[in-house]
Amino acid sequence: MAGPRAVVAVSTLATGLGAFLGFVPGFLAPVLQADLDLSRTELGVLIGVFYGSTGVSAPLAGRLTDRMGARRAVTLDLVLIAAALVTAAVWPVYPVLLVGALAAGFGYALTNAGTNLAVAVAVPAHRHGISLATKTAGVPLLVAVSAPIATAAGEAVGWRPVYLGAVPLVLLTAAGAAWALPSARPTGAPGRSADAAPRRLPRGFLWYPIAAFLLVGGSQPLYSWMVAYLNEAGDTPLALAGALTSLGSVAGVAGMVLAAQLSDRGTSRSTATGNPRIPGVVAMCLATAAGMVLLLAGPVTGLVPMVAGLLLATAAQLAAIGIMHASVVAAAPHAVGRASGATMAGYYVGALLGAPVFGAVVDATGGYTAGWAMSLVLVLGGTAAFSRCRRVGFTSTTASSPNPTSGSAAAADEPAPPDPRSDAAAPPPHRDPPAGG
């Protein structure tokens, strides 16, 4: 296993490239539609299959990751993506692209769980927030980099060379994962081997996927519908609307990192009242809701408050997701893969349903007001659900003293960092007994 920085860097690349088939077909939409004679609905189904596969397979992928380890899980995903890209380019028919999206979606579920596990094992607990936020930022970074490149290249040479051109980078990242990521699996109680450790989730863990579903279902229109909203409701030219949306993603990465740093500092507080990372998630959810209020009022208040709402909501939503990953690791250190899989199932079902439901509401009402009001209610529901996660995996006996910033298996907030010379994770602190599922 390489050092923590290499693990985070490879995990960031893997997280971004793992989402390739969820974003890039959208950037290549005109050439894909022209070459394969696809309707907008068929193109939307192609992207939806990827996210649907990720969401449905996430619980299974989490269990597999806990068994096979982070290294194998992430490497397998990247190999699946490379195979899907090559197959689609060589055999360019719609059913083949659908099968590739299905396989890549399952693989991405492995990467979500595997990169969480890799960071949990390789990085000290007091740095989990910033490290997991950095690896999660791989997705908005992929969007920021690939959108202009894929669009221009697709128009110039077609979509198949774009697919094939990405394969060497994907395979290099797979090689990096095989070299850098730990092979370790999560451990159980002290004195028990990884194979003997319980893999069940702590009582009440179902609140995590519920909260993720509500937050992402409500906030996904920030990405899929923002350009159209700024153009239609804000009288903004399409080029400027696209630039403002891209600026929101950049602001989101910055907000993600800042919020994660604050969350890491907060882990020094006593855990007697529960997971110390949850208040940060709740605060970012509330900030997302505040941004949506500005968006909702935009047609009345004008473009400037509307853009302010876009920047605030996007930055806060990405920050909430980044801290959420660290809170999941803290709540279930003995089953990081399974916990990540369960949470991301809710996340991706929300992503799958958020855009079409929002669009249906807009079509049914003839305007965006009802759509943003629905999104606001969902985000507030996610806020309430995350607040219920505070004590999941934590009891008053987990620690009555603050969490140290390094090296003790009895640390209250999260599992202690492993010995960097070993692939084995340190045993976690005392938690609630598992309650199944």
Order of alpha helices (4+ residues) and beta strands (2+ residues): alpha-alpha-alpha-alpha-alpha-alpha-alpha-alpha-alpha-alpha-alpha-alpha-alpha-alpha-alpha-alpha-alpha
